[in-house]
Amino acid sequence: MENLEGKEAVLLFDGICNLCNTSVQFILKHEKSSVLKFSAIQSEAAQKLLSRYNIDPVHTNSVILIKDGKVHTESEAIFATSQFLKFPFNLVKVLVIVPKPLRNFFYKKVAKNRYRWFGRKDSCMIPTPDLKNRFLQ
């Protein structure tokens, strides 16, 4: 597994969730630069990161951004990830003015229903050869 020391960032996502996969594709299409790494939570690399940062994989129902040694979950992960996006998509961070309990209430509602509302895949997405170096396995 790659070492994530320093300024590197990795986004952990549910690899079988259609919403999550679509979100990763959106990020790849609209990112400022190619610095963000990705890993399906189901992968060995993600499991090692969850263990390293003491995140319980059984109770993880969130996208997780690990950046600069800090773990961002739920709505905070969305806002922290938005910094990697080009304008105007990076403006989602202005929603930070909404109180965190309210933001996370809606986040958890979507997370809980994501398979029912958006569907799921039988297996994790396989990155194209030109994107393979962006995904931790």
Sine and cosine of phi, psi and omega as CSV:
sin_phi,cos_phi,sin_psi,cos_psi,sin_omega,cos_omega
0.00,0.00,0.59,-0.81,0.03,-1.00
-0.93,0.38,0.50,-0.87,0.06,-1.00
-1.00,0.08,0.74,-0.68,-0.04,-1.00
-0.95,-0.30,0.72,0.69,0.04,-1.00
-0.99,0.13,0.32,-0.95,0.09,-1.00
0.97,0.23,-0.69,-0.72,-0.15,-0.99
-1.00,-0.05,0.10,0.99,-0.03,-1.00
-0.96,0.30,0.42,-0.91,-0.01,-1.00
-0.69,-0.72,0.58,-0.81,0.05,-1.00
-0.71,-0.70,0.67,-0.74,0.03,-1.00
-0.96,-0.27,0.88,-0.48,0.06,-1.00
-1.00,-0.08,0.75,-0.66,-0.06,-1.00
-0.64,-0.77,0.33,-0.94,0.03,-1.00
-0.97,0.25,0.95,-0.33,-0.10,-0.99
-0.93,0.37,-0.27,0.96,0.01,-1.00
-0.97,-0.25,0.00,1.00,-0.01,-1.00
-1.00,0.04,0.82,-0.57,0.02,-1.00
-0.88,0.47,-0.66,0.75,0.03,-1.00
-0.88,0.48,-0.71,0.71,-0.02,-1.00
-0.90,0.43,-0.71,0.71,0.01,-1.00
-0.90,0.44,-0.66,0.75,0.04,-1.00
-0.90,0.44,-0.62,0.79,0.03,-1.00
-0.90,0.43,-0.67,0.75,0.04,-1.00
-0.89,0.46,-0.69,0.72,0.03,-1.00
-0.88,0.48,-0.63,0.78,0.04,-1.00
-0.89,0.46,-0.72,0.70,0.01,-1.00
-0.87,0.50,-0.72,0.69,-0.01,-1.00
-0.87,0.49,-0.58,0.82,-0.02,-1.00
-0.97,0.25,-0.52,0.86,-0.14,-0.99
-0.89,-0.46,0.31,0.95,-0.02,-1.00
-0.98,0.17,0.45,-0.89,0.02,-1.00
-0.94,0.34,-0.71,0.70,-0.01,-1.00
-0.52,-0.86,0.16,-0.99,-0.11,-0.99
-1.00,-0.07,0.79,0.61,-0.05,-1.00
-0.99,-0.13,-0.44,0.90,-0.05,-1.00
-0.97,0.23,0.72,-0.69,0.09,-1.00
-0.98,-0.20,0.32,-0.95,-0.03,-1.00
-0.74,-0.67,0.47,-0.88,0.11,-0.99
-0.41,-0.91,0.76,-0.65,0.10,-1.00
-0.92,0.39,0.69,-0.73,-0.01,-1.00
-0.84,0.55,-0.45,0.89,-0.01,-1.00
-0.97,0.25,-0.18,0.98,-0.06,-1.00
-0.98,0.20,0.33,-0.94,0.05,-1.00
-0.89,0.45,-0.66,0.75,0.00,-1.00
-0.87,0.49,-0.70,0.71,0.01,-1.00
-0.91,0.42,-0.65,0.76,0.01,-1.00
-0.88,0.48,-0.61,0.79,0.06,-1.00
-0.91,0.40,-0.65,0.76,0.03,-1.00
-0.92,0.39,-0.66,0.75,0.05,-1.00
-0.85,0.52,-0.68,0.73,0.02,-1.00
-0.91,0.41,-0.71,0.70,-0.03,-1.00
-0.86,0.51,-0.60,0.80,-0.04,-1.00
-0.98,-0.18,0.26,0.97,0.06,-1.00
0.81,0.59,0.71,0.71,0.05,-1.00
-0.98,-0.22,0.82,-0.57,-0.02,-1.00
-0.96,0.29,0.93,-0.37,-0.04,-1.00
-0.92,0.40,-0.41,0.91,0.00,-1.00
-0.94,0.34,-0.59,0.81,-0.05,-1.00
-0.97,-0.22,0.32,0.95,0.02,-1.00
-1.00,-0.03,0.92,-0.38,0.04,-1.00
-0.80,-0.60,0.72,0.70,-0.14,-0.99
-0.52,-0.85,0.45,-0.89,0.26,-0.97
-0.96,0.29,0.58,-0.82,-0.06,-1.00
-0.76,-0.65,0.79,-0.62,0.11,-0.99
-0.93,-0.36,0.82,-0.58,0.10,-1.00
-0.94,-0.34,0.90,-0.44,-0.04,-1.00
-0.63,-0.77,0.75,-0.66,0.01,-1.00
0.81,0.58,0.59,0.81,0.02,-1.00
0.97,0.23,0.09,1.00,-0.01,-1.00
-0.94,-0.34,0.64,-0.77,-0.01,-1.00
-0.99,-0.17,0.80,-0.59,0.06,-1.00
-0.91,-0.42,0.77,-0.64,0.02,-1.00
-0.79,-0.61,0.21,-0.98,0.07,-1.00
0.79,0.62,-0.68,-0.73,-0.08,-1.00
-0.89,0.45,-0.51,0.86,0.03,-1.00
-0.89,0.45,-0.57,0.82,0.04,-1.00
-0.91,0.41,-0.62,0.79,0.03,-1.00
-0.90,0.44,-0.74,0.67,-0.02,-1.00
-0.91,0.42,-0.68,0.73,0.00,-1.00
-0.91,0.41,-0.57,0.82,0.03,-1.00
-0.95,0.33,-0.51,0.86,-0.04,-1.00
-0.88,0.48,-0.39,0.92,0.01,-1.00
-0.90,0.43,-0.32,0.95,0.00,-1.00
-1.00,0.06,-0.11,0.99,-0.08,-1.00
-1.00,-0.09,0.46,-0.89,0.08,-1.00
-0.96,0.29,0.32,-0.95,0.14,-0.99
-0.91,0.41,0.66,-0.75,0.13,0.99
-1.00,-0.07,0.01,1.00,-0.11,-0.99
-0.92,0.39,-0.42,0.91,0.03,-1.00
-0.96,0.27,-0.10,0.99,0.01,-1.00
-0.96,0.27,-0.16,0.99,0.03,-1.00
-0.84,0.55,-0.42,0.91,-0.01,-1.00
-0.88,0.47,-0.32,0.95,0.03,-1.00
-0.91,0.41,-0.33,0.94,0.04,-1.00
-0.94,0.34,-0.04,1.00,0.06,-1.00
-0.89,0.46,-0.30,0.95,0.05,-1.00
-0.93,0.37,-0.36,0.93,0.08,-1.00
-0.94,0.34,0.73,-0.68,-0.02,-1.00
-0.82,0.58,0.68,-0.73,-0.07,-1.00
-0.80,0.59,-0.70,0.72,0.01,-1.00
-0.86,0.51,-0.60,0.80,0.02,-1.00
-0.94,0.33,-0.70,0.72,0.05,-1.00
-0.85,0.53,-0.73,0.68,-0.06,-1.00
-0.95,0.32,-0.46,0.89,0.09,-1.00
-0.86,0.51,-0.76,0.65,0.00,-1.00
-0.93,0.36,-0.61,0.79,0.05,-1.00
-0.85,0.53,-0.76,0.65,-0.04,-1.00
-0.90,0.43,-0.56,0.83,0.04,-1.00
-0.89,0.46,-0.72,0.69,0.03,-1.00
-0.92,0.40,-0.71,0.70,-0.02,-1.00
-0.86,0.51,-0.67,0.74,-0.03,-1.00
-0.91,0.41,-0.55,0.84,-0.09,-1.00
-0.96,-0.27,0.15,0.99,-0.15,-0.99
-0.86,0.51,-0.62,0.78,0.00,-1.00
-0.94,0.35,-0.65,0.76,-0.03,-1.00
-0.93,0.37,-0.66,0.75,-0.06,-1.00
-0.99,0.15,-0.60,0.80,-0.13,-0.99
-0.89,-0.46,-0.20,0.98,0.01,-1.00
1.00,0.06,0.07,-1.00,-0.01,-1.00
-0.57,-0.82,0.35,-0.93,0.01,-1.00
-0.99,-0.16,0.29,-0.96,0.06,-1.00
-0.98,0.20,-0.40,0.92,-0.01,-1.00
-0.54,-0.84,0.22,-0.98,0.00,-1.00
-0.94,0.35,0.44,-0.90,0.02,-1.00
-0.91,0.41,0.53,-0.85,0.06,-1.00
-0.95,-0.32,0.88,-0.48,-0.04,-1.00
-0.92,0.38,0.50,-0.87,0.07,-1.00
-0.91,0.41,0.37,-0.93,-0.02,-1.00
-0.81,0.59,-0.60,0.80,-0.02,-1.00
-0.96,0.28,-0.26,0.97,0.03,-1.00
-0.96,-0.29,-0.08,1.00,-0.10,-1.00
-0.83,0.56,-0.59,0.81,-0.02,-1.00
-0.94,0.33,-0.19,0.98,0.01,-1.00
-1.00,0.01,-0.20,0.98,-0.08,-1.00
-0.93,-0.37,0.80,-0.60,0.07,-1.00
-1.00,0.08,0.72,-0.69,-0.03,-1.00
-0.98,-0.18,0.00,0.00,0.00,0.00
